[in-house]
Amino acid sequence: MKNLTNRSKIVSNKKMSFRERIYFPAILGGMRITFGHLFRRKTTVQYPEVTREFSDIYRGKHVLKRDDEGRERCTACGLCAVACPAEAITMVSAERKPGEEHLYREEKYAIVYEINMLRCIFCGDCEEACPKEAIFLTPEIVKSEYQRDRFIYGKDVLVEPADPAKRVDVSKRQTAKVLEFKKDKRYKHNK
């Protein structure tokens, strides 16, 4: 049988010497590296007081953007959820009712939009897949928590705040809709 690439290697079965079999030189090499790092200056950053410098392309916490009139841009098309390699995004769509034109830009919107930040790998594929430019990754760090369920960010955390006059009205109405929807038997939350 002929090789197609002509890159075959001859593998030798060379016997190890006594010195190689006792691994003593390897142990000494490891100890040398350890002692070399032992006397170096510490690289610890005192986080709350001092922040580490991040690169310009750092991707952190997600944000769902609003348009110029304060309406949500997301139309619950699901392209971000499909593009997410970690399957961290969950959304449920709903139809806009009459009188809600000042809240949502399109007829369809996401009544539930959740990102599991423990699954998210901050790749930015959701940002690239969104045709409405509704989701962006900010340079803000995701805050640490002690309980896993606090890492599931809903619209209350993700949607950027509206102007102060509409802020309370929008959040109360949205929270009531989400609670009403979660009581429905068809809603299943994947944790």
KEVEXGU-586572 format. One record per residue (C-alpha): residue number from 0; residue in three letters; x, y, z. Coordinates in Angstrom, 3 decimals, padded with zeros to 6 digits, m for minus. Layout:
@pos:NUM, code:Ala, xx:X, yy:Y, zz:Z
...
! end
This chain:
@pos:0, code:Met, xx:000.000, yy:000.000, zz:000.000
@pos:1, code:Lys, xx:001.365, yy:003.406, zz:m000.985
@pos:2, code:Asn, xx:001.340, yy:006.556, zz:001.150
@pos:3, code:Leu, xx:m000.379, yy:009.545, zz:m000.396
@pos:4, code:Thr, xx:001.598, yy:012.241, zz:001.414
@pos:5, code:Asn, xx:005.142, yy:010.838, zz:001.638
@pos:6, code:Arg, xx:005.307, yy:012.148, zz:005.211
@pos:7, code:Ser, xx:005.694, yy:008.852, zz:006.991
@pos:8, code:Lys, xx:007.824, yy:008.812, zz:010.125
@pos:9, code:Ile, xx:009.958, yy:006.027, zz:011.367
@pos:10, code:Val, xx:009.159, yy:005.524, zz:015.029
@pos:11, code:Ser, xx:011.987, yy:004.246, zz:017.150
@pos:12, code:Asn, xx:011.499, yy:002.218, zz:020.280
@pos:13, code:Lys, xx:014.595, yy:003.557, zz:022.035
@pos:14, code:Lys, xx:015.188, yy:002.137, zz:025.469
@pos:15, code:Met, xx:015.362, yy:004.674, zz:028.321
@pos:16, code:Ser, xx:018.615, yy:004.951, zz:030.209
@pos:17, code:Phe, xx:018.817, yy:004.374, zz:033.963
@pos:18, code:Arg, xx:018.945, yy:008.137, zz:034.554
@pos:19, code:Glu, xx:015.752, yy:008.655, zz:032.521
@pos:20, code:Arg, xx:013.972, yy:005.771, zz:034.244
@pos:21, code:Ile, xx:014.409, yy:007.202, zz:037.743
@pos:22, code:Tyr, xx:013.041, yy:010.598, zz:036.604
@pos:23, code:Phe, xx:015.577, yy:012.396, zz:038.816
@pos:24, code:Pro, xx:016.575, yy:015.024, zz:036.224
@pos:25, code:Ala, xx:012.881, yy:015.775, zz:035.572
@pos:26, code:Ile, xx:012.222, yy:016.195, zz:039.287
@pos:27, code:Leu, xx:015.210, yy:018.560, zz:039.637
@pos:28, code:Gly, xx:013.971, yy:020.587, zz:036.649
@pos:29, code:Gly, xx:010.542, yy:020.946, zz:038.242
@pos:30, code:Met, xx:012.036, yy:021.979, zz:041.567
@pos:31, code:Arg, xx:014.185, yy:024.592, zz:039.797
@pos:32, code:Ile, xx:011.078, yy:026.137, zz:038.208
@pos:33, code:Thr, xx:009.225, yy:026.070, zz:041.543
@pos:34, code:Phe, xx:012.048, yy:027.779, zz:043.443
@pos:35, code:Gly, xx:012.414, yy:030.301, zz:040.636
@pos:36, code:His, xx:008.770, yy:031.366, zz:041.079
@pos:37, code:Leu, xx:008.961, yy:031.246, zz:044.864
@pos:38, code:Phe, xx:011.048, yy:034.421, zz:045.150
@pos:39, code:Arg, xx:009.328, yy:036.449, zz:042.430
@pos:40, code:Arg, xx:007.119, yy:039.409, zz:043.154
@pos:41, code:Lys, xx:003.452, yy:038.498, zz:043.728
@pos:42, code:Thr, xx:000.967, yy:039.265, zz:040.952
@pos:43, code:Thr, xx:m002.073, yy:039.469, zz:043.221
@pos:44, code:Val, xx:m004.469, yy:042.324, zz:042.464
@pos:45, code:Gln, xx:m006.523, yy:043.708, zz:045.364
@pos:46, code:Tyr, xx:m009.714, yy:043.544, zz:043.303
@pos:47, code:Pro, xx:m012.324, yy:045.898, zz:044.691
@pos:48, code:Glu, xx:m009.809, yy:048.695, zz:045.203
@pos:49, code:Val, xx:m007.638, yy:048.001, zz:042.166
@pos:50, code:Thr, xx:m008.991, yy:046.671, zz:038.880
@pos:51, code:Arg, xx:m006.910, yy:044.733, zz:036.417
@pos:52, code:Glu, xx:m006.492, yy:046.272, zz:032.983
@pos:53, code:Phe, xx:m008.586, yy:044.540, zz:030.309
@pos:54, code:Ser, xx:m008.035, yy:044.521, zz:026.575
@pos:55, code:Asp, xx:m010.201, yy:046.643, zz:024.300
@pos:56, code:Ile, xx:m012.003, yy:043.586, zz:022.943
@pos:57, code:Tyr, xx:m012.949, yy:042.133, zz:026.346
@pos:58, code:Arg, xx:m016.485, yy:040.688, zz:026.388
@pos:59, code:Gly, xx:m018.371, yy:040.648, zz:029.679
@pos:60, code:Lys, xx:m021.942, yy:041.027, zz:030.866
@pos:61, code:His, xx:m024.735, yy:041.047, zz:028.266
@pos:62, code:Val, xx:m027.179, yy:043.901, zz:027.745
@pos:63, code:Leu, xx:m030.427, yy:044.031, zz:025.750
@pos:64, code:Lys, xx:m030.553, yy:047.424, zz:024.060
@pos:65, code:Arg, xx:m033.446, yy:049.807, zz:023.561
@pos:66, code:Asp, xx:m034.062, yy:052.026, zz:020.545
@pos:67, code:Asp, xx:m034.045, yy:055.838, zz:020.586
@pos:68, code:Glu, xx:m037.654, yy:055.948, zz:021.779
@pos:69, code:Gly, xx:m037.007, yy:053.601, zz:024.732
@pos:70, code:Arg, xx:m038.631, yy:050.514, zz:023.191
@pos:71, code:Glu, xx:m037.035, yy:047.063, zz:023.374
@pos:72, code:Arg, xx:m035.233, yy:046.076, zz:020.191
@pos:73, code:Cys, xx:m035.450, yy:042.292, zz:020.704
@pos:74, code:Thr, xx:m038.075, yy:040.621, zz:018.508
@pos:75, code:Ala, xx:m037.599, yy:037.099, zz:019.950
@pos:76, code:Cys, xx:m036.475, yy:035.704, zz:016.604
@pos:77, code:Gly, xx:m034.302, yy:033.158, zz:018.404
@pos:78, code:Leu, xx:m031.211, yy:033.568, zz:016.251
@pos:79, code:Cys, xx:m029.064, yy:034.356, zz:019.291
@pos:80, code:Ala, xx:m030.241, yy:031.186, zz:021.040
@pos:81, code:Val, xx:m029.540, yy:029.102, zz:017.942
@pos:82, code:Ala, xx:m026.082, yy:030.662, zz:017.481
@pos:83, code:Cys, xx:m025.081, yy:030.102, zz:021.121
@pos:84, code:Pro, xx:m022.679, yy:027.129, zz:021.209
@pos:85, code:Ala, xx:m023.174, yy:026.686, zz:024.960
@pos:86, code:Glu, xx:m027.000, yy:026.741, zz:024.720
@pos:87, code:Ala, xx:m027.082, yy:029.386, zz:027.441
@pos:88, code:Ile, xx:m029.921, yy:031.508, zz:026.025
@pos:89, code:Thr, xx:m033.597, yy:030.688, zz:026.586
@pos:90, code:Met, xx:m036.426, yy:032.807, zz:025.272
@pos:91, code:Val, xx:m040.182, yy:032.697, zz:024.893
@pos:92, code:Ser, xx:m041.966, yy:035.017, zz:022.490
@pos:93, code:Ala, xx:m045.299, yy:036.767, zz:022.811
@pos:94, code:Glu, xx:m047.487, yy:039.021, zz:020.680
@pos:95, code:Arg, xx:m047.636, yy:042.733, zz:021.378
@pos:96, code:Lys, xx:m051.086, yy:043.859, zz:022.500
@pos:97, code:Pro, xx:m052.743, yy:047.156, zz:021.531
@pos:98, code:Gly, xx:m051.427, yy:049.966, zz:023.688
@pos:99, code:Glu, xx:m047.963, yy:048.454, zz:024.095
@pos:100, code:Glu, xx:m046.429, yy:050.200, zz:021.088
@pos:101, code:His, xx:m044.322, yy:052.377, zz:023.395
@pos:102, code:Leu, xx:m042.777, yy:049.259, zz:025.021
@pos:103, code:Tyr, xx:m041.873, yy:047.011, zz:022.066
@pos:104, code:Arg, xx:m040.655, yy:047.921, zz:018.609
@pos:105, code:Glu, xx:m042.158, yy:044.997, zz:016.696
@pos:106, code:Glu, xx:m045.339, yy:042.932, zz:016.959
@pos:107, code:Lys, xx:m043.413, yy:040.062, zz:018.504
@pos:108, code:Tyr, xx:m041.211, yy:040.400, zz:021.604
@pos:109, code:Ala, xx:m039.508, yy:038.211, zz:024.183
@pos:110, code:Ile, xx:m041.700, yy:037.833, zz:027.251
@pos:111, code:Val, xx:m038.992, yy:035.663, zz:028.843
@pos:112, code:Tyr, xx:m035.344, yy:036.151, zz:027.905
@pos:113, code:Glu, xx:m032.824, yy:034.390, zz:030.128
@pos:114, code:Ile, xx:m029.100, yy:033.797, zz:029.892
@pos:115, code:Asn, xx:m027.437, yy:031.211, zz:032.088
@pos:116, code:Met, xx:m024.152, yy:032.949, zz:032.839
@pos:117, code:Leu, xx:m022.627, yy:029.729, zz:034.170
@pos:118, code:Arg, xx:m022.976, yy:028.177, zz:030.730
@pos:119, code:Cys, xx:m022.053, yy:031.279, zz:028.728
@pos:120, code:Ile, xx:m018.568, yy:031.250, zz:027.218
@pos:121, code:Phe, xx:m018.684, yy:034.937, zz:026.208
@pos:122, code:Cys, xx:m017.921, yy:034.149, zz:022.582
@pos:123, code:Gly, xx:m020.062, yy:036.953, zz:021.133
@pos:124, code:Asp, xx:m021.917, yy:034.724, zz:018.650
@pos:125, code:Cys, xx:m025.260, yy:035.966, zz:019.993
@pos:126, code:Glu, xx:m024.174, yy:039.522, zz:019.299
@pos:127, code:Glu, xx:m023.182, yy:038.684, zz:015.732
@pos:128, code:Ala, xx:m026.342, yy:036.675, zz:015.010
@pos:129, code:Cys, xx:m028.816, yy:039.361, zz:016.119
@pos:130, code:Pro, xx:m030.361, yy:041.104, zz:013.080
@pos:131, code:Lys, xx:m031.897, yy:043.897, zz:015.208
@pos:132, code:Glu, xx:m028.685, yy:044.761, zz:017.117
@pos:133, code:Ala, xx:m030.527, yy:044.063, zz:020.355
@pos:134, code:Ile, xx:m027.911, yy:042.158, zz:022.360
@pos:135, code:Phe, xx:m024.386, yy:043.313, zz:023.118
@pos:136, code:Leu, xx:m021.583, yy:042.188, zz:025.387
@pos:137, code:Thr, xx:m020.305, yy:045.011, zz:027.568
@pos:138, code:Pro, xx:m016.909, yy:045.379, zz:029.238
@pos:139, code:Glu, xx:m018.620, yy:045.031, zz:032.629
@pos:140, code:Ile, xx:m017.589, yy:042.060, zz:034.788
@pos:141, code:Val, xx:m020.250, yy:039.520, zz:035.780
@pos:142, code:Lys, xx:m020.556, yy:039.754, zz:039.546
@pos:143, code:Ser, xx:m019.843, yy:036.692, zz:041.659
@pos:144, code:Glu, xx:m022.627, yy:035.016, zz:043.615
@pos:145, code:Tyr, xx:m022.952, yy:032.188, zz:046.119
@pos:146, code:Gln, xx:m026.016, yy:030.514, zz:044.608
@pos:147, code:Arg, xx:m026.274, yy:029.070, zz:041.114
@pos:148, code:Asp, xx:m029.796, yy:030.325, zz:040.376
@pos:149, code:Arg, xx:m028.634, yy:033.935, zz:040.693
@pos:150, code:Phe, xx:m026.515, yy:033.440, zz:037.577
@pos:151, code:Ile, xx:m029.627, yy:033.076, zz:035.423
@pos:152, code:Tyr, xx:m030.095, yy:036.632, zz:034.211
@pos:153, code:Gly, xx:m033.582, yy:037.580, zz:033.086
@pos:154, code:Lys, xx:m034.876, yy:040.684, zz:031.385
@pos:155, code:Asp, xx:m034.894, yy:042.534, zz:034.704
@pos:156, code:Val, xx:m031.077, yy:042.405, zz:034.693
@pos:157, code:Leu, xx:m030.356, yy:042.351, zz:030.953
@pos:158, code:Val, xx:m032.540, yy:045.137, zz:029.525
@pos:159, code:Glu, xx:m030.874, yy:048.510, zz:029.748
@pos:160, code:Pro, xx:m032.848, yy:050.994, zz:031.840
@pos:161, code:Ala, xx:m035.389, yy:053.199, zz:030.126
@pos:162, code:Asp, xx:m035.548, yy:056.888, zz:030.921
@pos:163, code:Pro, xx:m036.557, yy:057.623, zz:034.547
@pos:164, code:Ala, xx:m040.150, yy:058.600, zz:033.681
@pos:165, code:Lys, xx:m040.942, yy:055.190, zz:032.150
@pos:166, code:Arg, xx:m038.667, yy:052.975, zz:034.268
@pos:167, code:Val, xx:m041.131, yy:052.003, zz:037.037
@pos:168, code:Asp, xx:m044.087, yy:051.515, zz:034.682
@pos:169, code:Val, xx:m042.178, yy:049.226, zz:032.314
@pos:170, code:Ser, xx:m040.647, yy:047.053, zz:035.026
@pos:171, code:Lys, xx:m043.933, yy:046.521, zz:036.908
@pos:172, code:Arg, xx:m045.811, yy:045.635, zz:033.745
@pos:173, code:Gln, xx:m043.039, yy:043.306, zz:032.532
@pos:174, code:Thr, xx:m042.700, yy:041.546, zz:035.898
@pos:175, code:Ala, xx:m046.456, yy:040.931, zz:036.049
@pos:176, code:Lys, xx:m046.406, yy:039.400, zz:032.540
@pos:177, code:Val, xx:m043.468, yy:037.136, zz:033.347
@pos:178, code:Leu, xx:m045.052, yy:035.911, zz:036.576
@pos:179, code:Glu, xx:m048.323, yy:035.276, zz:034.756
@pos:180, code:Phe, xx:m046.497, yy:033.364, zz:032.030
@pos:181, code:Lys, xx:m044.439, yy:031.264, zz:034.474
@pos:182, code:Lys, xx:m047.643, yy:030.083, zz:036.165
@pos:183, code:Asp, xx:m048.719, yy:028.625, zz:032.840
@pos:184, code:Lys, xx:m048.216, yy:024.839, zz:032.663
@pos:185, code:Arg, xx:m046.550, yy:025.012, zz:029.237
@pos:186, code:Tyr, xx:m043.526, yy:026.929, zz:030.565
@pos:187, code:Lys, xx:m040.580, yy:024.723, zz:031.421
@pos:188, code:His, xx:m037.344, yy:026.263, zz:032.608
@pos:189, code:Asn, xx:m034.139, yy:024.399, zz:031.747
@pos:190, code:Lys, xx:m031.560, yy:024.843, zz:034.485
! end
